[in-house]
Amino acid sequence: CRCWFLRSPKNVIDMVSVLPFILNRGIGIYEHVPALSFLRWLNAFEAFLRLLKLSRYFWGWQLLFRSVADSSKALVIPLFFLTMIVFCGACFIFVFESIEAERGGDISIDGLHHAVHFSIICLLSISTGPFYDKQAESAVGQAVACSLMLFGMVFMAMPIAIVGSCFSQTWFDQDRIILLEMVRSRLLAQGFTPADTRDAFDEVDGDGSGEIDMDEFKKMISTFNMPSLSPSKLRRLFHYFDADGDGAISFSDFLAALYPDLPEEEYLEDEEDDMEQEG
């Protein structure tokens, strides 16, 4: 059974967005089952969930998620060093604040967890406090807090630059990304899997030539209601599918564009099938 409906995050959002209305206003479950009275607090999220439901029609979400996903691997490096800096600074602050307390000084950071919390806020806010009535009282602790602030200025710029660069690239390729997402969603909704892509390709290949030309590609694009596509963007999308640049999209080109993570053996088998059909 192909449970494609539940595999789509958009459909899950649709179902979750109506839960407060069904449970609290429709059924009134917390009135009949007192143990579930906490569900009435779902009403506070009803407006947010409705807006989230509307966002499924906003193509910008796809671009944002794509840019964050592309930058996730590169973000591991600066985040790892930021974590090391936080724990190193927290240890120094905790030690010297404890020494200050032994000397009779009045301190507010009296635990390692408070030191970690204080160090994180120093990095993120680029400030030395006080935060929530917590601040470094010892001279060394204050120096460490200043160092954390400086490290925050340097290292926090790296993740912002990485995400910004990935978003710029995603924005440049927005037409290709949106089109591929629409094609994959349409195939999934009709029950097609990567193994069934040949049937979808044959539907687009109206003349049965085994290749998709520009006119057939335009017809496929027209079914997705993308009026903002200019002729130059349309040609760029066509050349993206036409990987070998021969002026037509073969099935192996079509499959590689839609599912680039498929094993190479899949493409080789498809190319052999195309050669057999031509022979």
C-alpha angles and dihedrals in degrees: 000000000000105000092186092146094066092041091065114089090209092060091047089053089051092054095044092049092063096044096093092052094046097044101039108026102023102040101012088215097174090058093055096037110038091188088067095051090118088073090076087077088069086080088072089064096045096099092047093049092050090053089047089053091053091050091069087079093052109095091201090079090064091053093047094049091046093052092047091048092049092050096045095089094049091047092062093077100054092038090053092053091044089054091051091049092049095052093042092051092044092054092051092047093048093049097048093040088053090050089050090052091051088055089057098261123145111245134178099195100074101154140046091242089055089050092052091048091049092048093051092052091047089056097044100040096037089226137109098226154182093233119181089343090306122122140143112266102179120081093239091046090053090049090051090049090053090049090051089052091053092046088050091056091052103038098038088060091061099063091044091052092047094050091043092052092049091048091051090053091045091050091052090052095040096120092052093046094048093046093050091048091050093049093048092047092049092049091047092048090053092050098255121147127190087268090058096048091106090068091051090048091052090053091056092043094076098174094047094235093136091245136077114233127197095270092052090046090053090052090052091049092049091061091063097057098235101155094163092072111113121202090258092052090047091053090048091053091048091052089050090059091040095070096169093047096230094134096255136074113238122199092257089053090049093049094046092052094049098039109023092165095064115116116266090243089069091058093046092052091049092050090051090050090051091051091049091051091049090048 
